[in-house]
Amino acid sequence: MAARTESIGSLRRFAGTGLLAVAMPEAGVPSVPDGEPWAAKPAVDLARTIESELHSVDDSDGAWECIQRRLSEELESLQDALSRHGHIASARMVEDGVVVGIVYQGRERAVPELAAALAEEVGALQRILSAHERELLETHLLTEIASTLQDLIGAAERQVRAMNDELEERPTSTGMKLRLV
């Protein structure tokens, strides 16, 4: 009983790191308020789901060493990329894994939270860009319309002048001169 409780607690702590949500977003992590233990059945169901998803993963020592090297390389690459923009990435060991945390906009965020924040920021920037593009397009169209109207008004004024010149040369039989206004 104590071993089961410890195993459930370990699984819950692992799920709490956010790694499970990144690796298996469709996994049904039990939603229980903090401080309350998970029931055995949902925890066992989650463990079985994880096991069935990971049954084909190579868990040999060679694969583990390769993953450790790659993790180190990827973390270094992430740190380099983020430091150029004033952000910090760090890794910490927790029980059986490594959790990467990122300080973004002065606040430490987990990778899934950072992805959501970046998606929100990209959406906001796209809306701003779309508004700016719309403004440029409207300005261009207004300029185009104004130019076309100016051409049409100029042509109409020339036509009126030509008509008035012709009317000036041809008075009526009573001597009256007509003028188009």
Secondary structure, 3 states (H helix, E strand, C coil): CHHHHHHHHHHHHHHHCCHHHHHCCCCCCCCCCCCCCCCHHHHHHHHHHHHHHHCCCCCCHHHHHHHHHHHHHHHHHHHHHHHCCCCEEEEEEECCEEEEEEEECCEEEEHHHHHHHHHHHHHHHHHHHHHHHHHHHHHHHHHHHHHHHHHHHHHHHHHHHHHHHHHHHCCCCCCCCCCCC
